[in-house]
Amino acid sequence: MELYLTRKTVVEPYKVPFQMLPFPKYIILNLADFVKLPNRTLVDIMAIVVYLDTIHCTMWGPFRKIVVINARWSLHTIKVWGDLLNKNALH
């Protein structure tokens, strides 16, 4: 999917809904806090993909760098390795 912003694009601030659903309860972390999580922790990320690198092959397996920007306008680089890359990014 591609997104194009033109002069006619209207950007409005996000308004929190009046009532949030009680379940499921999510713990929302800042992207910088993911560094503290143990390896192989499964997380969901809400961010905008700014840059998607090509797939690189090394002796440790294939990987791809993804640069995202979060709601606080900070850029973060994520590396996707091996099995996760093969299962998700190559389809």
Protein Blocks (a to p, Z undefined) as FASTA:
>chain_A
ZZdddfklccddddddfbdcfbdcdddddfklmmmpcehiacddddddfbdcdddddfkb
pcdddddddfkopacddddehjlmmmmmmZZ
